[in-house]
Amino acid sequence: MSQFTKSSTVERLRAARDRRSAALGRRVEGRKGYAKMSPGLVRKPKRLRRASPRTGKRRSLREVAAELAHLGYMTNTGRSLAVNQVVRLLDA
């Protein structure tokens, strides 16, 4: 009996997500990205990674992550961003 209840609940929730997604024209499930939660976080790494006009050198990805942590941009768990997260933000 409980398996039937679980499967019917899953079916109803899936149908509701599909209806809502069709109405909005995008998927409504999943975690919200940094672009929605913290738009400044998407712009900062690009600015920090750019070459300096004076020296022509760029900061390393680790230095960019450290500077973002210094500016107060942390993960949801309160840790500083990892290098691969900085790479993904730069590609966004």
Backbone as CSV, one residue per row, in Angstrom:
resi,resn,N_x,N_y,N_z,CA_x,CA_y,CA_z,C_x,C_y,C_z
1,MET,0.816,-1.206,0.000,0.000,0.000,0.000,0.854,1.262,0.000
2,SER,1.925,1.295,0.790,2.735,2.507,0.869,3.495,2.761,-0.435
3,GLN,3.859,1.678,-1.146,4.539,1.868,-2.421,3.598,2.535,-3.423
4,PHE,2.332,2.137,-3.409,1.349,2.760,-4.295,1.177,4.237,-3.941
5,THR,1.108,4.548,-2.664,0.953,5.935,-2.224,2.155,6.773,-2.656
6,LYS,3.349,6.222,-2.473,4.553,6.938,-2.857,4.588,7.184,-4.358
7,SER,4.288,6.155,-5.141,4.346,6.315,-6.596,3.281,7.285,-7.100
8,SER,2.100,7.277,-6.492,1.065,8.216,-6.925,1.439,9.655,-6.545
9,THR,2.075,9.834,-5.392,2.527,11.168,-4.996,3.603,11.670,-5.947
10,VAL,4.535,10.803,-6.312,5.589,11.170,-7.250,4.987,11.553,-8.596
11,GLU,4.015,10.788,-9.063,3.351,11.088,-10.346,2.653,12.450,-10.297
12,ARG,1.952,12.737,-9.212,1.248,14.021,-9.094,2.218,15.188,-9.062
13,LEU,3.307,15.046,-8.296,4.296,16.110,-8.214,4.998,16.331,-9.558
14,ARG,5.304,15.249,-10.275,5.936,15.365,-11.585,5.008,16.070,-12.572
15,ALA,3.730,15.700,-12.543,2.763,16.333,-13.440,2.629,17.826,-13.124
16,ALA,2.636,18.179,-11.841,2.530,19.581,-11.449,3.767,20.361,-11.897
17,ARG,4.974,19.772,-11.737,6.190,20.436,-12.213,6.166,20.616,-13.723
18,ASP,5.688,19.601,-14.437,5.621,19.704,-15.901,4.644,20.791,-16.335
19,ARG,3.500,20.884,-15.661,2.527,21.940,-16.001,3.112,23.322,-15.737
20,ARG,3.749,23.486,-14.593,4.333,24.780,-14.239,5.470,25.145,-15.195
21,SER,6.304,24.170,-15.550,7.395,24.414,-16.483,6.870,24.812,-17.855
22,ALA,5.815,24.164,-18.306,5.227,24.506,-19.600,4.645,25.914,-19.575
23,ALA,4.048,26.299,-18.465,3.446,27.628,-18.361,4.525,28.723,-18.354
24,LEU,5.666,28.466,-17.703,6.728,29.467,-17.610,7.699,29.418,-18.781
25,GLY,7.745,28.289,-19.477,8.676,28.144,-20.588,10.076,27.775,-20.155
26,ARG,10.254,27.334,-18.924,11.555,26.881,-18.412,11.309,25.873,-17.300
27,ARG,12.338,25.117,-16.958,12.192,24.140,-15.883,12.175,24.855,-14.531
28,VAL,11.355,24.358,-13.624,11.203,25.010,-12.323,11.842,24.213,-11.194
29,GLU,12.516,23.139,-11.514,13.097,22.332,-10.444,14.589,22.581,-10.342
30,GLY,15.167,22.166,-9.276,16.605,22.289,-9.090,16.980,23.483,-8.235
31,ARG,18.257,23.526,-7.907,18.796,24.576,-7.055,18.947,25.872,-7.854
32,LYS,18.727,26.977,-7.213,18.915,28.263,-7.873,20.417,28.540,-7.984
33,GLY,20.822,29.059,-9.108,22.232,29.313,-9.353,22.704,30.616,-8.734
34,TYR,24.010,30.852,-8.820,24.586,32.072,-8.270,24.082,33.304,-9.011
35,ALA,23.729,33.164,-10.291,23.231,34.309,-11.055,21.942,34.847,-10.446
36,LYS,21.107,33.977,-9.898,19.862,34.409,-9.251,20.087,34.830,-7.805
37,MET,20.896,34.066,-7.101,21.064,34.301,-5.673,22.000,35.473,-5.372
38,SER,23.054,35.633,-6.176,24.032,36.679,-5.929,24.594,37.174,-7.265
39,PRO,23.883,38.087,-7.947,24.323,38.526,-9.275,25.705,39.171,-9.283
40,GLY,26.094,39.820,-8.203,27.414,40.440,-8.140,28.529,39.416,-8.202
41,LEU,28.249,38.236,-7.701,29.251,37.176,-7.694,29.603,36.731,-9.100
42,VAL,28.718,36.885,-10.046,28.997,36.464,-11.415,29.898,37.492,-12.110
43,ARG,29.761,38.762,-11.762,30.562,39.818,-12.401,31.958,39.963,-11.803
44,LYS,32.078,39.783,-10.501,33.348,40.033,-9.813,34.516,39.187,-10.326
45,PRO,34.369,37.867,-10.502,35.523,37.081,-10.945,36.056,37.527,-12.304
46,LYS,35.185,37.951,-13.188,35.637,38.411,-14.504,36.481,39.676,-14.363
47,ARG,36.052,40.562,-13.481,36.810,41.786,-13.258,38.148,41.477,-12.572
48,LEU,38.126,40.574,-11.598,39.345,40.243,-10.869,40.349,39.470,-11.723
49,ARG,39.873,38.711,-12.689,40.753,37.871,-13.502,41.389,38.655,-14.661
50,ARG,40.805,39.813,-15.004,41.333,40.612,-16.110,42.785,41.011,-15.876
51,ALA,43.510,41.227,-16.955,44.910,41.632,-16.842,44.993,43.066,-16.325
52,SER,45.959,43.312,-15.473,46.182,44.649,-14.932,46.706,45.558,-16.035
53,PRO,46.167,46.780,-16.150,46.679,47.683,-17.179,48.127,48.105,-16.937
54,ARG,48.546,48.133,-15.683,49.917,48.555,-15.368,50.933,47.447,-15.627
55,THR,50.647,46.256,-15.111,51.635,45.178,-15.202,51.355,44.203,-16.340
56,GLY,50.115,44.116,-16.778,49.754,43.167,-17.831,49.575,41.749,-17.330
57,LYS,49.665,41.553,-16.012,49.532,40.212,-15.439,48.109,39.980,-14.950
58,ARG,47.718,38.708,-14.959,46.405,38.316,-14.433,46.591,37.633,-13.084
59,ARG,45.543,37.695,-12.273,45.567,36.964,-11.005,45.310,35.491,-11.289
60,SER,45.870,34.632,-10.454,45.603,33.207,-10.588,44.183,32.920,-10.103
61,LEU,43.682,31.750,-10.438,42.330,31.385,-10.016,42.245,31.291,-8.493
62,ARG,43.306,30.816,-7.869,43.318,30.744,-6.405,43.299,32.143,-5.784
63,GLU,44.028,33.073,-6.398,44.019,34.447,-5.902,42.639,35.087,-6.077
64,VAL,41.974,34.777,-7.194,40.621,35.294,-7.410,39.678,34.733,-6.351
65,ALA,39.782,33.433,-6.068,38.942,32.813,-5.041,39.197,33.432,-3.674
66,ALA,40.472,33.685,-3.358,40.812,34.292,-2.066,40.264,35.714,-1.980
67,GLU,40.351,36.474,-3.061,39.836,37.846,-3.061,38.314,37.859,-2.929
68,LEU,37.645,36.913,-3.579,36.187,36.817,-3.439,35.808,36.507,-1.991
69,ALA,36.574,35.637,-1.354,36.314,35.327,0.057,36.538,36.569,0.916
70,HIS,37.565,37.322,0.591,37.848,38.558,1.335,36.712,39.570,1.159
71,LEU,36.108,39.596,-0.025,34.976,40.498,-0.289,33.666,39.994,0.312
72,GLY,33.673,38.765,0.841,32.486,38.243,1.507,31.655,37.295,0.673
73,TYR,32.140,36.913,-0.499,31.410,35.957,-1.329,31.834,34.551,-0.944
74,MET,30.911,33.829,-0.309,31.187,32.476,0.177,30.176,31.507,-0.422
75,THR,30.427,30.226,-0.236,29.464,29.213,-0.651,28.315,29.185,0.352
76,ASN,27.322,28.374,0.075,26.180,28.269,0.990,26.578,27.707,2.344
77,THR,27.682,26.954,2.374,28.132,26.373,3.635,29.098,27.280,4.381
78,GLY,29.415,28.461,3.826,30.275,29.408,4.506,31.749,29.268,4.192
79,ARG,32.094,28.424,3.228,33.489,28.253,2.855,33.812,29.131,1.658
80,SER,35.101,29.347,1.405,35.483,30.129,0.230,35.266,29.282,-1.025
81,LEU,35.119,29.958,-2.154,34.862,29.259,-3.410,36.080,28.448,-3.833
82,ALA,35.828,27.292,-4.413,36.907,26.459,-4.925,37.316,26.962,-6.306
83,VAL,38.472,26.532,-6.763,38.997,26.976,-8.053,38.052,26.583,-9.184
84,ASN,37.501,25.352,-9.137,36.604,24.931,-10.216,35.307,25.747,-10.225
85,GLN,34.879,26.237,-9.081,33.709,27.110,-9.050,34.025,28.455,-9.699
86,VAL,35.223,28.963,-9.475,35.641,30.221,-10.099,35.701,30.042,-11.615
87,VAL,36.195,28.903,-12.072,36.261,28.630,-13.518,34.858,28.638,-14.108
88,ARG,33.916,27.993,-13.431,32.537,27.966,-13.926,31.916,29.348,-13.925
89,LEU,32.242,30.168,-12.946,31.728,31.549,-12.928,32.323,32.374,-14.070
90,LEU,33.579,32.122,-14.402,34.209,32.831,-15.500,33.604,32.429,-16.850
91,ASP,33.179,31.181,-16.960,32.578,30.692,-18.210,31.138,31.152,-18.363
92,ALA,30.500,31.552,-17.258,29.080,31.940,-17.306,28.876,33.246,-18.025
